[in-house]
């Protein structure tokens, strides 16, 4: 597995930004006596943009979960980045984190790395604040994603702050427009302080006719132990049509 940390100047943010790109690669398990080693690839990789929560950073997903191993096994690239505590919205001034994730980051990543640009190969997921950001981006730009995963998401925006996009209102708007939505996976531990709010959001989704998977799990709180379980579930669940979809990899 190749894990690449990069810092580049963002024209959306007007400052440098840290990202981490995890890409399946040749490993010691790939050595075969009758096969010449190579780093050449038969196809571009699908990609999951993975969003961190409030108070976290771009390294937390790879530090606290098994996502690196899972990405290698399932042959999918993972991209994380520092959004500070800006909730993946444009927050005024140079803090255009919505624009960065929606436009600039995919352009940078697919230009620099062996990653597919196809919407059917593109996924987004996140936890807590990142779960909120996942819903915002999947519902405002549904044409960009094949599927999304909102884990323990902060589902109702702060209406006192006009920069916060409300996922509930965006969902209602897309339903009214008749827009095709990405497949969705929403989950939360039953002991999570956000659980009741997530349940209300899911009930609203079903009432509107949005057929998202709902996966509550008994006993878990707002914790990495739970998200480690759910990232594995999500990666097994996502619909795949890419070259690597039927080629799991053991490490």
C-alpha positions as CSV (number, residue, x, y, z in Angstrom):
1,X,0.0,0.0,0.0
2,X,1.3,3.4,-0.9
3,X,0.4,6.2,1.5
4,X,1.3,9.6,0.2
5,X,1.2,12.8,2.3
6,X,1.1,16.0,0.2
7,X,0.8,19.7,0.8
8,X,-0.2,22.0,-2.1
9,X,-1.4,25.5,-2.7
10,X,-5.2,25.6,-3.0
11,X,-6.7,28.3,-5.2
12,X,-10.0,27.8,-3.4
13,X,-8.5,28.3,0.0
14,X,-5.7,30.6,-1.0
15,X,-3.3,28.8,1.3
16,X,-1.6,25.4,1.5
17,X,-3.6,22.3,2.5
18,X,-2.5,18.9,3.8
19,X,-3.9,15.8,2.1
20,X,-3.2,12.1,2.3
21,X,-3.7,9.7,-0.6
22,X,-3.7,6.0,0.0
23,X,-3.4,3.9,-3.1
24,X,-3.3,0.1,-3.5
25,X,0.2,-1.0,-4.7
26,X,2.6,-3.9,-5.1
27,X,3.2,-5.6,-1.7
28,X,5.3,-8.4,-0.4
29,X,2.4,-10.8,-0.8
30,X,2.5,-10.1,-4.6
31,X,5.9,-11.8,-5.1
32,X,5.3,-14.8,-7.3
33,X,8.2,-17.0,-8.6
34,X,6.7,-17.2,-12.1
35,X,5.7,-13.5,-12.4
36,X,7.8,-10.5,-12.9
37,X,7.2,-7.7,-10.3
38,X,5.8,-4.4,-11.7
39,X,4.2,-1.2,-10.6
40,X,2.3,-0.8,-13.9
41,X,-1.4,-0.7,-13.4
42,X,-4.1,-2.3,-15.6
43,X,-6.7,0.4,-14.8
44,X,-7.3,3.5,-12.7
45,X,-8.6,3.0,-9.2
46,X,-12.0,4.0,-7.8
47,X,-11.8,6.6,-5.0
48,X,-13.4,7.3,-1.6
49,X,-13.2,10.8,-0.3
50,X,-13.1,10.3,3.4
51,X,-14.1,13.2,5.7
52,X,-12.9,13.7,9.3
53,X,-15.0,15.0,12.2
54,X,-14.8,18.1,14.3
55,X,-11.5,18.4,16.2
56,X,-9.9,15.7,13.9
57,X,-7.5,16.0,11.0
58,X,-6.6,14.3,7.8
59,X,-4.6,11.5,9.5
60,X,-7.3,10.3,11.9
61,X,-9.0,7.8,9.7
62,X,-5.7,6.0,8.9
63,X,-4.5,6.2,12.6
64,X,-7.6,5.0,14.3
65,X,-9.2,2.5,11.9
66,X,-8.3,-0.3,9.5
67,X,-9.1,1.7,6.4
68,X,-5.6,1.4,4.9
69,X,-5.7,-2.4,5.0
70,X,-9.3,-2.4,3.8
71,X,-8.4,-0.1,0.8
72,X,-5.6,-2.5,-0.2
73,X,-7.8,-5.5,0.1
74,X,-10.6,-4.0,-1.9
75,X,-8.5,-2.1,-4.3
76,X,-9.8,1.4,-3.8
77,X,-7.9,4.7,-3.3
78,X,-8.7,6.8,-0.2
79,X,-8.3,10.6,0.0
80,X,-8.4,12.5,3.2
81,X,-7.7,16.2,3.8
82,X,-7.6,18.9,6.5
83,X,-10.9,20.8,6.7
84,X,-10.1,22.2,10.1
85,X,-13.5,22.7,11.8
86,X,-15.2,24.4,8.8
87,X,-17.8,21.7,8.2
88,X,-17.0,21.4,4.5
89,X,-18.9,24.6,3.8
90,X,-17.8,28.0,2.4
91,X,-17.3,30.0,5.6
92,X,-16.5,33.4,4.2
93,X,-13.2,34.9,3.2
94,X,-10.7,32.3,2.1
95,X,-12.4,29.4,3.8
96,X,-14.1,28.0,0.7
97,X,-14.0,24.4,1.9
98,X,-17.2,23.5,0.0
99,X,-15.6,24.6,-3.3
100,X,-12.3,22.9,-2.4
101,X,-14.0,19.5,-1.9
102,X,-16.6,19.9,-4.6
103,X,-14.2,21.0,-7.4
104,X,-10.6,21.5,-6.6
105,X,-9.6,18.4,-4.7
106,X,-11.0,15.9,-7.2
107,X,-9.3,17.8,-10.0
108,X,-5.9,17.7,-8.2
109,X,-6.2,14.1,-7.2
110,X,-7.3,12.7,-10.6
111,X,-4.6,14.8,-12.3
112,X,-1.7,13.7,-10.0
113,X,-2.6,10.0,-9.2
114,X,-3.9,6.9,-10.9
115,X,-7.5,7.7,-9.9
116,X,-10.6,7.5,-11.9
117,X,-12.7,10.6,-12.8
118,X,-15.9,8.6,-13.4
119,X,-18.8,9.4,-11.1
120,X,-19.6,5.7,-11.0
121,X,-16.1,5.1,-9.4
122,X,-16.4,8.0,-6.9
123,X,-17.6,7.7,-3.3
124,X,-17.8,10.0,-0.3
125,X,-18.1,9.2,3.4
126,X,-17.4,10.7,6.8
127,X,-18.1,10.7,10.5
128,X,-19.8,13.3,12.7
129,X,-19.0,16.7,11.1
130,X,-17.7,14.6,8.2
131,X,-21.0,12.8,8.1
132,X,-22.7,16.1,7.8
133,X,-20.3,17.2,5.1
134,X,-20.9,13.9,3.3
135,X,-24.7,14.5,3.2
136,X,-24.2,18.1,2.1
137,X,-21.9,17.2,-0.8
138,X,-23.8,14.1,-1.9
139,X,-27.1,16.0,-1.9
140,X,-25.9,19.2,-3.5
141,X,-23.9,17.5,-6.2
142,X,-25.5,14.0,-6.6
143,X,-24.1,13.7,-10.1
144,X,-20.6,13.5,-8.8
145,X,-21.0,10.4,-6.6
146,X,-22.0,6.7,-7.0
147,X,-22.7,6.3,-3.2
148,X,-22.2,8.0,0.1
149,X,-21.8,6.9,3.8
150,X,-22.9,9.2,6.6
151,X,-21.6,7.8,9.9
152,X,-23.0,9.3,13.1
153,X,-23.7,12.5,11.1
154,X,-24.5,15.9,12.5
155,X,-27.6,16.1,10.3
156,X,-29.2,19.4,11.2
157,X,-27.3,22.5,10.4
158,X,-26.9,25.6,12.5
159,X,-29.7,27.8,11.1
160,X,-28.1,30.8,12.8
161,X,-25.2,30.6,10.4
162,X,-26.2,31.2,6.8
163,X,-23.0,29.6,5.5
164,X,-24.2,26.2,6.8
165,X,-26.0,24.1,4.1
166,X,-28.9,22.2,5.5
167,X,-28.9,18.5,4.3
168,X,-32.6,18.2,5.0
169,X,-33.5,21.1,2.8
170,X,-31.1,19.9,0.1
171,X,-32.8,16.5,0.2
172,X,-36.2,18.0,-0.1
173,X,-35.1,20.1,-3.1
174,X,-33.5,17.1,-5.0
175,X,-36.6,15.0,-4.4
176,X,-38.8,17.9,-5.7
177,X,-36.6,18.2,-8.8
178,X,-36.8,14.4,-9.4
179,X,-33.0,14.2,-9.3
180,X,-31.4,10.8,-9.2
181,X,-29.6,10.5,-5.9
182,X,-26.5,8.5,-5.0
183,X,-27.0,5.3,-3.1
184,X,-26.8,6.1,0.6
185,X,-25.7,4.4,3.8
186,X,-26.5,6.1,7.1
187,X,-25.5,4.6,10.4
188,X,-25.2,5.5,14.1
189,X,-24.7,3.8,17.4
190,X,-27.8,3.7,19.6
191,X,-25.9,5.3,22.6
192,X,-24.6,8.2,20.5
193,X,-25.7,11.6,21.6
194,X,-26.7,12.3,18.0
195,X,-28.8,9.2,17.7
196,X,-32.2,10.7,18.1
197,X,-31.5,13.4,15.6
198,X,-30.1,10.9,13.1
199,X,-33.3,8.8,13.5
200,X,-35.5,11.9,12.8
201,X,-33.4,12.6,9.6
202,X,-33.7,9.0,8.4
203,X,-37.5,9.0,9.1
204,X,-37.7,12.2,7.0
205,X,-35.7,10.5,4.2
206,X,-38.1,7.6,4.1
207,X,-41.2,9.8,4.2
208,X,-39.8,11.7,1.2
209,X,-39.2,8.4,-0.7
210,X,-35.4,8.5,-0.4
211,X,-34.4,4.8,-0.1
212,X,-31.2,5.1,1.9
213,X,-29.8,2.1,4.0
214,X,-30.2,2.8,7.7
215,X,-27.9,0.8,10.0
216,X,-28.3,1.5,13.7
217,X,-26.0,-0.6,16.0
218,X,-26.7,-1.3,19.6
219,X,-24.4,-0.1,22.4
220,X,-22.0,2.1,20.5
221,X,-21.4,5.7,21.3
222,X,-19.7,8.5,19.3
223,X,-16.4,6.6,19.1
224,X,-13.7,5.4,16.8
225,X,-14.3,1.8,17.8
226,X,-17.7,2.0,16.1
227,X,-16.5,3.9,13.0
228,X,-13.7,1.2,12.5
229,X,-16.5,-1.4,12.2
230,X,-18.7,0.8,9.9
231,X,-16.0,1.7,7.4
232,X,-15.5,-2.0,6.8
233,X,-19.2,-2.4,6.4
234,X,-19.5,0.6,4.0
235,X,-16.6,-0.6,1.8
236,X,-18.2,-4.0,1.4
237,X,-21.6,-2.4,0.7
238,X,-20.7,0.2,-2.0
239,X,-21.8,-0.7,-5.6
240,X,-18.7,-1.2,-7.8
241,X,-18.4,-1.4,-11.6
242,X,-14.7,-0.7,-11.9
243,X,-12.0,-3.0,-13.2
244,X,-11.0,-4.1,-9.6
245,X,-14.5,-4.7,-8.4
246,X,-14.2,-8.5,-8.7
247,X,-10.5,-8.7,-7.9
248,X,-10.1,-8.6,-4.1
249,X,-6.5,-8.6,-2.9
250,X,-5.0,-10.3,0.1
251,X,-2.2,-8.7,2.1
